[in-house]
Amino acid sequence: MRLSRRHPLLVPALLCALAVLAARPTDAAEKQGDGTDSGISAQVARLYEDAAVATQQYEKGRQEAKVQRARAQRFETLLGRERQDIAVMHEDLGRIARAQYRNGGDLPLTAQIILAGSPEELMRGQQVFSQANLAVDNAIEKSRRAEARLAKDEAKAAAEWQALEQQNVELAALKKDIGQKLEEARRQLQGQADASVAAGACRGAVRLDQPPTPVAGAWMTPVETYELSAGFGSGGSRWANRHTGQDFAVPIGTPVRSVGAGRVVKVSCGGAFGIEIVIEHAGGYYTQYAHLAAVTVDQGERVAPGQWIGQSGTTGNSTGPHLHFEVRVTPELGSSVDPVPWLASRGVPLG
């Protein structure tokens, strides 16, 4: 597939931004606003942008989750070491207690005075006893601090995991919601296109606000992101002879752009090609864009390289959503040449 050239946790503002995308006005509201059927085309174009943003943020969230997962694993290793340190402290406490018992540390002071052979022996016993008590107290305090730190660290790790999982769930839900809206809008767009083809009359150009796209050269591919399907000259039961163009597998509503500067010489909405556009370019060549769901230019209009001229669909003799693209030496069917080497010779390799 050809791709477009274009604190570890996600901040809450990201989710708010995606929520705004998911809650934009419906196509019904847009249609009421402009009084035409162009609302659904505009909604599809907008939802494509929203879906791209949602996908980008979702992928960013996945990458940040990966970083957070690695951080949590390192944190768990540290917690394991803390648990081992606490276990060692408990062993030390047991050893001190046993030694104190053997040395008579558990005897009351009166008994120690009676049993002592001399004042010096009594003083030595008291010193050993005090040192042992101090060691025990220090060990107990150290153990308590370590256990408190461990409990705090474990709670922090659990909270971070919970927050991460919750944000990923919300991101996935927003992405799914936009995808569902886009799918419904595509269905409506294709329904309008099929009605136009059945009536043999185009609805007229839909004026879409396309984002400014820097043009890298005088020629480009007819769609930005695609997968190649049926090629020029290939056989098939749906073609009288051989396939006359190059197919680009893209979803319904994908913006279709002019591969170069030229003039629109044909816009039609019937027959095997469904809704189609033909553009004349300098040098005597023509390009055709077929099986569209909508057009965004009028016949006779001049277009720039990369300008949106329509939206892909599956009208006419089509088995599924795709753009049928031809390069011709006349405006009519039967004069096509292979588009792949034609584009490649103009600095636009397909793959």
PyMOL commands that set and color helices and strands:
alter all, ss='L'
color gray80, all
select helices_A, chain A and resi 12-22+27-34+38-102+109-115+119-199+339-344
alter helices_A, ss='H'
color red, helices_A
select strands_A, chain A and resi 227-228+246-249+255-257+262-269+275-281+285-295+302-303+308-312+323-328+336-337
alter strands_A, ss='S'
color yellow, strands_A
deselect
rebuild
show_as cartoon
